[in-house]
Amino acid sequence: MSEQNETPLSAHHVTSRFPWLAVGGVGAVVAWATYRLLTITSGGHPVLGVYLCGIALLVWQLASAAFDRPVQASRQHAAALAAARVAVLVPVYNEADDILRANLASLLRQTHLPAVVSVVDDGSTTGDYAVVHDWFVVAAESAGVAVRWERQANGGKRSAQVAAARTCRDVDFYVTVDSDTQLDARAIEESMQPFADPQVQSVAGTILLTNYDTNLLTRVQELWFHSMQKVDRAALSRFGAVLVNSGALATYRPDVLWDNVDDYLGETLFGRPVHSSDDSLLTLYAQQKGRTVHQSSAFAFTHMPTTFDGHRRQQLRWMRGSIMRSGTRFRELSPARFAFWYHLLKWLQYAVATSAVLVLAASGAMFHPAALLMCLLIVGAVQLVVSLPYLTLRRSDQSLGGRLAVAACAPLLAIWQLTFLRALRWYATATFGNVAWGTRAAVEVTS
């Protein structure tokens, strides 16, 4: 194992009043920039409505996130949750041995130890993990954790997840983790707390990057993922309306899976089996049954691509899955649910923003230097505010300088989202029918 993988990782957030300061700051900057933009363009372009809608949504998210605090079960419920039997499901395909071992080692460090860890090798072609298997069986037995380890013909992540779950049906909760993920020692314990509410069906954790400091791309991804979770997902969590759990760490009541297992395994698009967007589908099942929430104190650390090509392929797969899943949500979510209307609002905002860009481009106003500068100023200011929560994060493997270096990537993230990721999303929209997994025939991320 590498030195990085041998060291346990942990994280926590410190209390801060940043959202209130941020709302005021972004309001002042955006109001001035919008006024200047209207002056330059004579106020006749649809960009005004787009900005106002986007800023209103941002203010709501920040105000909601300002009150976001990790759920802590009452003493009465905490005792019951502490006694709950948890199974961790670990589907594996072409993972590097040292990364898988780091994943499994982190499960044995949990303050709430799982009753069972079920590993299913989904027909890996790069090795049989014999050394990792032998080590883990001995280490788990010493910790009092039961192990289920199977190998099956390649059938995709969903097939491997269900196969893993079938080996341990007599548990109270399922924790799903990706094989390249390490958990904070309190991750399972913290993930359990929201289940004191019987309406809660799933809990999403907070995902950070194991390899965040590899290069500029991984720093940008670290900032982006944290911002989405701490602001957007935290705001949705207040309404029990989280739309997508991360595969790196999510916890479910078992009925979420078993009541929908045939649909989960048999989903098709245009007559072809779907092998992506599994986490969003499980979250949808949970949303149909009750509340889906986020626990900001449950941390997981996962590997992300370090090259442009790997990043592009991952984002393209996620975007195609998101577009496909949108249709499922509109069909399956009740209009009585907050999640339905929020999802509709996001799509309307995306459609209007795209139309505004096309209108501005056609009119030539987009290429007016002063107008372009104001647009970039607004986008940059908004991204800076959304990124501010990163300064409240404390990682065990990160110095103050490292934290500031990640936060300083906010302008780059804004430009990346405005240019490359927006263009990639348009391409994904046009090609969303490609439902293949689209990644890794070989080990893609190594330590």
ZAMARGU-4260 file (C-alpha; in steps of 0.2 Angstrom, whole numbers, plus 5000, padded with zeros to 4 digits):
<rodrens>
0) 5000/5000/5000 | 5005/5018/4997 | 5009/5029/5012 | 4994/5040/5007 | 4982/5025/5008
5) 4989/5019/5025 | 4985/5035/5033 | 4967/5036/5040 | 4958/5051/5033 | 4945/5062/5043
10) 4936/5078/5041 | 4924/5090/5050 | 4916/5107/5047 | 4918/5122/5059 | 4904/5133/5063
15) 4903/5149/5053 | 4891/5163/5048 | 4898/5164/5031 | 4881/5162/5022 | 4874/5178/5029
20) 4889/5188/5024 | 4890/5179/5007 | 4872/5183/5003 | 4875/5202/5007 | 4891/5202/4997
25) 4885/5193/4982 | 4869/5204/4982 | 4880/5220/4981 | 4891/5214/4967 | 4878/5206/4957
30) 4866/5221/4958 | 4880/5233/4952 | 4885/5221/4938 | 4868/5218/4932 | 4864/5237/4932
35) 4880/5239/4922 | 4875/5225/4910 | 4857/5233/4908 | 4865/5249/4904 | 4877/5242/4891
40) 4863/5231/4882 | 4849/5244/4884 | 4840/5232/4895 | 4832/5223/4881 | 4840/5205/4882
45) 4833/5190/4891 | 4849/5188/4901 | 4841/5199/4915 | 4828/5186/4919 | 4841/5172/4919
50) 4852/5181/4931 | 4838/5186/4943 | 4831/5169/4943 | 4848/5161/4946 | 4853/5174/4960
55) 4836/5171/4969 | 4839/5152/4969 | 4856/5155/4975 | 4850/5166/4989 | 4838/5153/4994
60) 4851/5139/4994 | 4863/5149/5005 | 4849/5154/5017 | 4844/5136/5019 | 4861/5130/5020
65) 4865/5143/5034 | 4854/5133/5045 | 4861/5116/5040 | 4867/5106/5055 | 4871/5088/5056
70) 4857/5078/5063 | 4860/5071/5080 | 4847/5058/5086 | 4840/5059/5103 | 4846/5048/5117
75) 4831/5037/5115 | 4834/5034/5097 | 4853/5034/5098 | 4853/5018/5108 | 4842/5009/5095
80) 4853/5016/5081 | 4869/5010/5089 | 4862/4993/5090 | 4857/4992/5072 | 4864/4979/5060
85) 4873/4987/5045 | 4879/4979/5030 | 4892/4988/5018 | 4890/4983/5000 | 4906/4985/4990
90) 4905/4981/4971 | 4922/4979/4963 | 4928/4980/4945 | 4946/4982/4940 | 4951/4992/4955
95) 4969/4994/4960 | 4973/4982/4975 | 4980/4995/4986 | 4965/5007/4984 | 4953/4992/4988
100) 4963/4988/5003 | 4962/5006/5009 | 4943/5005/5007 | 4941/4989/5017 | 4953/4995/5030
105) 4943/5010/5033 | 4927/5000/5036 | 4936/4991/5050 | 4940/5008/5059 | 4922/5013/5060
110) 4915/5019/5077 | 4899/5009/5072 | 4906/4993/5065 | 4896/4985/5051 | 4889/4968/5055
115) 4894/4962/5037 | 4905/4968/5023 | 4899/4960/5007 | 4912/4962/4992 | 4907/4956/4975
120) 4920/4956/4961 | 4910/4959/4945 | 4921/4949/4934 | 4937/4960/4935 | 4950/4957/4921
125) 4965/4965/4930 | 4967/4953/4944 | 4958/4942/4957 | 4962/4952/4973 | 4968/4936/4982
130) 4980/4944/4993 | 4968/4958/4998 | 4954/4945/5001 | 4966/4934/5012 | 4971/4949/5022
135) 4953/4956/5024 | 4946/4939/5030 | 4959/4938/5044 | 4957/4957/5049 | 4938/4957/5049
140) 4937/4941/5060 | 4948/4950/5072 | 4937/4965/5072 | 4921/4954/5074 | 4915/4959/5056
145) 4907/4945/5045 | 4914/4944/5027 | 4905/4939/5011 | 4916/4939/4996 | 4910/4933/4979
150) 4915/4934/4961 | 4903/4934/4947 | 4903/4936/4928 | 4903/4954/4923 | 4885/4961/4925
155) 4888/4979/4930 | 4887/4989/4946 | 4869/4986/4949 | 4870/4967/4947 | 4885/4967/4959
160) 4876/4978/4972 | 4861/4967/4972 | 4872/4951/4973 | 4881/4959/4988 | 4864/4963/4996
165) 4857/4945/4994 | 4871/4938/5005 | 4865/4949/5020 | 4846/4952/5020 | 4845/4951/5038
170) 4851/4968/5042 | 4843/4985/5047 | 4852/4996/5034 | 4863/4995/5019 | 4878/5006/5016
175) 4884/5008/4998 | 4902/5013/4995 | 4912/5013/4979 | 4928/5002/4979 | 4940/5017/4978
180) 4932/5026/4993 | 4939/5027/5011 | 4927/5032/5025 | 4930/5044/5039 | 4930/5033/5055
185) 4913/5041/5060 | 4905/5040/5043 | 4893/5025/5047 | 4889/5032/5064 | 4885/5049/5057
190) 4875/5042/5043 | 4864/5033/5055 | 4858/5048/5064 | 4845/5055/5052 | 4836/5038/5053
195) 4829/5042/5070 | 4815/5050/5059 | 4805/5035/5052 | 4801/5045/5036 | 4820/5046/5031
200) 4823/5032/5018 | 4841/5037/5013 | 4855/5047/5019 | 4869/5055/5008 | 4886/5058/5014
205) 4899/5071/5010 | 4911/5066/4997 | 4929/5073/4996 | 4944/5068/4985 | 4957/5057/4992
210) 4969/5063/4978 | 4963/5082/4979 | 4981/5089/4979 | 4987/5079/4964 | 4985/5093/4951
215) 4975/5108/4947 | 4961/5098/4940 | 4958/5088/4956 | 4958/5104/4966 | 4945/5111/4955
220) 4935/5095/4957 | 4937/5095/4976 | 4930/5113/4977 | 4916/5109/4965 | 4910/5093/4973
225) 4911/5101/4991 | 4901/5116/4985 | 4887/5106/4977 | 4885/5096/4993 | 4887/5110/5006
230) 4875/5122/4997 | 4863/5114/4984 | 4861/5097/4993 | 4861/5104/5010 | 4846/5116/5005
235) 4837/5101/4997 | 4840/5091/5013 | 4830/5103/5023 | 4815/5098/5013 | 4819/5079/5013
240) 4821/5081/4994 | 4839/5076/4990 | 4839/5070/4972 | 4855/5061/4970 | 4865/5051/4983
245) 4883/5049/4979 | 4889/5031/4976 | 4904/5034/4987 | 4894/5034/5003 | 4875/5032/5005
250) 4864/5023/5017 | 4847/5015/5014 | 4833/5006/5022 | 4833/4989/5014 | 4815/4990/5008
255) 4821/5004/4996 | 4831/4991/4987 | 4820/4975/4989 | 4803/4984/4984 | 4811/4989/4968
260) 4824/4976/4964 | 4817/4970/4948 | 4815/4987/4941 | 4832/4992/4947 | 4840/4977/4938
265) 4829/4978/4923 | 4829/4997/4918 | 4831/5000/4900 | 4832/5015/4888 | 4826/5013/4870
270) 4826/4994/4873 | 4844/4993/4879 | 4849/4989/4897 | 4855/5004/4907 | 4872/5002/4916
275) 4874/5020/4923 | 4864/5032/4935 | 4862/5018/4948 | 4864/5030/4963 | 4851/5042/4956
280) 4838/5028/4953 | 4841/5022/4971 | 4838/5039/4978 | 4822/5041/4967 | 4815/5025/4975
285) 4819/5032/4992 | 4811/5048/4988 | 4795/5039/4983 | 4794/5031/5000 | 4798/5046/5011
290) 4812/5058/5014 | 4830/5059/5007 | 4842/5069/5016 | 4860/5074/5017 | 4872/5072/5033
295) 4886/5084/5031 | 4896/5076/5045 | 4897/5059/5037 | 4913/5060/5026 | 4920/5049/5013
300) 4936/5051/5002 | 4936/5045/4984 | 4948/5045/4970 | 4944/5056/4955 | 4952/5056/4937
305) 4968/5066/4937 | 4968/5068/4918 | 4958/5078/4906 | 4952/5063/4896 | 4947/5054/4912
310) 4937/5069/4918 | 4929/5071/4902 | 4923/5053/4901 | 4917/5053/4919 | 4907/5069/4917
315) 4900/5064/4900 | 4893/5048/4908 | 4886/5057/4923 | 4878/5070/4912 | 4870/5057/4901
320) 4863/5048/4916 | 4857/5064/4924 | 4847/5068/4908 | 4840/5051/4907 | 4835/5051/4925
325) 4826/5068/4923 | 4813/5059/4912 | 4811/5046/4926 | 4808/5059/4939 | 4795/5068/4929
330) 4786/5052/4927 | 4788/5045/4944 | 4788/5059/4956 | 4772/5066/4963 | 4769/5085/4960
335) 4764/5085/4978 | 4783/5083/4982 | 4795/5098/4984 | 4808/5088/4974 | 4797/5088/4958
340) 4795/5107/4958 | 4813/5110/4962 | 4818/5098/4948 | 4807/5107/4936 | 4813/5124/4941
345) 4831/5118/4937 | 4827/5112/4920 | 4817/5128/4916 | 4832/5138/4922 | 4844/5128/4911
350) 4832/5130/4896 | 4830/5149/4898 | 4849/5151/4901 | 4853/5142/4885 | 4841/5152/4875
355) 4848/5168/4882 | 4865/5163/4877 | 4859/5159/4859 | 4850/5176/4858 | 4864/5186/4864
360) 4876/5177/4853 | 4865/5180/4838 | 4863/5198/4842 | 4881/5201/4845 | 4878/5208/4862
365) 4888/5194/4870 | 4904/5199/4861 | 4903/5217/4868 | 4919/5218/4879 | 4910/5228/4893
370) 4895/5216/4893 | 4906/5201/4893 | 4916/5208/4907 | 4900/5210/4917 | 4894/5193/4914
375) 4911/5185/4919 | 4911/5196/4935 | 4893/5190/4939 | 4897/5172/4936 | 4914/5173/4946
380) 4906/5182/4960 | 4892/5169/4962 | 4905/5154/4961 | 4916/5163/4974 | 4901/5164/4986
385) 4896/5146/4983 | 4914/5140/4986 | 4916/5150/5003 | 4910/5135/5013 | 4926/5126/5009
390) 4935/5137/5021 | 4924/5129/5035 | 4931/5112/5031 | 4945/5104/5041 | 4954/5089/5033
395) 4966/5079/5043 | 4978/5078/5028 | 4977/5097/5023 | 4986/5112/5029 | 4979/5130/5029
400) 4989/5133/5014 | 4981/5118/5005 | 4964/5124/5010 | 4967/5141/5003 | 4975/5134/4987
405) 4959/5124/4984 | 4947/5139/4988 | 4957/5150/4976 | 4952/5139/4962 | 4934/5147/4962
410) 4937/5158/4947 | 4944/5144/4937 | 4929/5133/4942 | 4917/5146/4936 | 4926/5148/4919
415) 4927/5128/4917 | 4908/5127/4921 | 4904/5141/4909 | 4914/5135/4895 | 4919/5117/4894
420) 4906/5109/4905 | 4892/5118/4897 | 4897/5113/4880 | 4899/5095/4886 | 4881/5095/4893
425) 4874/5101/4877 | 4883/5086/4869 | 4877/5074/4882 | 4859/5080/4880 | 4861/5076/4861
430) 4868/5059/4865 | 4860/5054/4881 | 4854/5038/4873 | 4871/5030/4875 | 4868/5021/4891
435) 4884/5011/4892 | 4895/5013/4907 | 4909/5021/4897 | 4923/5018/4909 | 4936/5008/4914
440) 4941/4993/4905 | 4957/4993/4915 | 4963/5001/4931 | 4960/5020/4928 | 4965/5028/4945
445) 4980/5022/4954 | 4987/5029/4971
</rodrens>
